[in-house]
Amino acid sequence: MKKRIIAIIAIAILAAGAVFVVAQKATDHHFGGRGRGFGRGHGMMLQALNLTDEQKAKVKSIMEASRTSLKPTFEALRDNHRKMETLTANGAFDEGQVSALAAEQGSLMAKMTVERARVKSQIAAILTDEQKAKAAQMREQFKQKMQERFKARQTEKKPADSE
């Protein structure tokens, strides 16, 4: 049972790592683009806030600094992903090695989470009170939309589950 849980965790971490590898390979890094860090959703939100040119320049600077500081983390995530693929390529399973890679992956993901929170805080600091209020309203609308989608999917699955 313990081995299954560890294997499931390792697979989940690998899947998350793959997402970040794909994100790193994105080549469009301009403001509001599909680059690393915030991605399209946050870029679209920032565009909707009607930032001044000065605010846009500050956001760009914050994002570039974040991208630079996270570059080693992205590279380590990619290396971990490759190591895991190599380690499990022939169907073999070494719990010790997989656990070590999973722990390292977790640490790298924690670094990314901290950096995202830092960037979010730095960007919030340059917004006006009106922009902060509008951003909060947009986040709430997004949460509600996601909850509605989740509920809709749950109701779609219930009839299929009863068959």
Order of alpha helices (4+ residues) and beta strands (2+ residues): alpha-alpha-alpha-alpha-alpha
